[in-house]
Amino acid sequence: MINPTGPIPGGEQRPESLPTSAGFLLSHSEALDVDALTKIALAAFGSAIGGLSRWGVTVGSARLFGTTFPWGTFIIKLLGSFFLGWFMTVLSERIPANGWGWLKPDDLRLMVAVGFTGAFTTFSTFEFELHGLFRDGDSFAGLAYLIGSVSLGLIAVHLGIVLAKSS
């Protein structure tokens, strides 16, 4: 990572400009701006696809199974949890550390895990993190996270409904 406000750790001198893949030279602040804009675009693209996918699964589930039970959300929770577990494993175990060309593992994680899966369902992130707590042997934290998330989430939904009705 480039430190834009001071000397580079280790005493190296900062070059005046950075080469790009197109051969242009960018100042450090321009390179940081391009990097930030790239990350924003990756997260936004993944989020758009995830949100549209969520909508599609919800509509399709309602047509197939009706609306007396939240099948769409239930299916999305399971699909998202499965997908995030699969994707993060593939990312850490099968993708080269230097990525593919301009697309690095951190960029893929941002676009797919944060953007797509985050918009598709945040429940998958909850499940993945919960799995990590139990996998790492922290059963107390895992149970606290599970019970607290479900209980406090339900209370938060109720309070939101109460607030909306009172306004």
Secondary structure, DSSP 8 states (H G I E B T S, - for coil): ---TTS--TTS----S-EE-TTS-EE-HHHHHHHHHHHHHHHHHHHHHHHHHHHHHHHHHHHHHH-SSS-HHHHHHHHHHHHHHHHHHHHHHHTS-TT-BTTB-HHHHIIIIIIIIHHHH-SHHHHHHHHHHHHHTT-HHHHHHHHHHHHHHHHHHHHHHHHHHHH-
